[in-house]
């Protein structure tokens, strides 16, 4: 019980942008708790949110990894078309698309892999819209649904042009 209170206090005292501190917490408590322990999942989620602005490709990949892990675990606990899943899936999908575009531009992935990643993004954005189908106009969730629809349209355009090349 004391371990959980220590972790909670450490999390509370950590600035939300302090990626290094989050890594230290994961390193220390990851040896003591299961990787899917609720508090460690929160640390991973907070850390993923801390990756903003000018970040490295490695940090982009880490952000995707952390968010995907969080989503995979919580989907088992809270399955279905939920608002939290839609918001996180939107974020993960946009980040994956950014990474795919970057890798394709630098010739680090082949055209076929890029096209597959575009198709995956379209599928994910469609799921985001399904999750937020009944949202009331003007709400943040409705705006997220609209943004997902716009993003999906852009991705379809990119897919069309990439397929022609």
Secondary structure, DSSP 8 states (H G I E B T S, - for coil): -HHHHHHHHHHHTS-TT-HHHHHHHHHHHHTTS-TT-HHHHHHHHHHHHH--SS--HHHHHHHHHHHHHHHHHHHHHS-SS-HHHHHHHHHHHHHHHHHHHHHHHTTSS-HHHHHHHHHHHHHHHHHHHHHTTT--TTSHHHHHHHHHHHHHHHHHHHHHHHHH-
